[in-house]
Every structure is written in structure tokens, then in C-alpha cells.
């Protein structure tokens, strides 16, 4: 679904990276999106938004899921 979105759409290289570093990387690589840091197990809307990237982090604050546009 990210085909119609502008810029880079996924960041597999950020799995295992500290949350704020990951957010800064996404922001720098795609200025069209807003990053949202989300603790694992949290509920989020299931709508698709081209300008949003969820950054899922564990209790220690490290990314555990590939950040993607949506």
C-alpha cells in the first residue's frame, strides 16, 4: 500500500537500534513522514496513513519491528 507514498517506506536496518536514533534516522531519510514511538503491546489505529511511521520499541527502548509507512 506504500506504493503511492513519497520517499523511503521501510527501514529494516533500524531493528535493534535505540528509539530516538531510529526516529531521527527516519525523519532524516523521509521528511514527508512523522515518526511515532510506540511501546510494544500498545493499541494503535489500524488506518493507513502515508505520512506516519510507527516505531515499535521494547521496554528497553530498542526497535523490535521494522518501521514502515502506514
N, C-alpha and C positions, 0 to 999 in steps of 0.2 A: 504494500500500500504506500510505501515511502517513495515510490517512483515519481510522483507528482510534486514531491517536496524539494526545496532548494538546498544545495550543498551536501556535505557528507551526512550519511544517515545512520551509520553504526560504528561503534568503537570497541571491537573485541580486545584490542591491546590494553584496555583500561581495567580489565578484570584483575583484581589483586592490588589495585592502586588505591591510595588514600582518597577519601571522598572529595576533599577540596581541590586536590591536584587534578582529579578526574573532571570535576566541574569546570575548572579553569581551562583544561585541555579542550573539552567540548566547546566551550564558549569561544575559544581562540580559533578552532578549526571550522566552526559554522556559526557565524554571527547572526544567522536567521532564527536561531532557537534559544529558548530559555531552559536552563537546567533546573531540575527539581530533585533534591536529595531525598530519598525515601528509605526509611528503615525497613529491613526485611519483615515480612508479615503484615505490613500496613495495607489498608484498603485504599485504592485509588480509582478514579473514574475510568471506565473502560472505553471511553470515546477516543477516537484517533485525531490527533492534532499535529499538524506538520511543524509547528513552532515549539514543540515541547519534547524534552528528553528526560525520562525518568532515570535517575542514578540510584540503583538499589544497593544499599550498603548493609553489612552485618553489624553486630553490636560493637565491634572494634573500630568501625568506621571505614572499612575497606569494601570496594566494589566486588560483588559476588555474581553479578549477572551482566551480560553485555548490554551497555547503554545503546538504545536505538530510538530513533524518532518515533513518536506516537503519543 
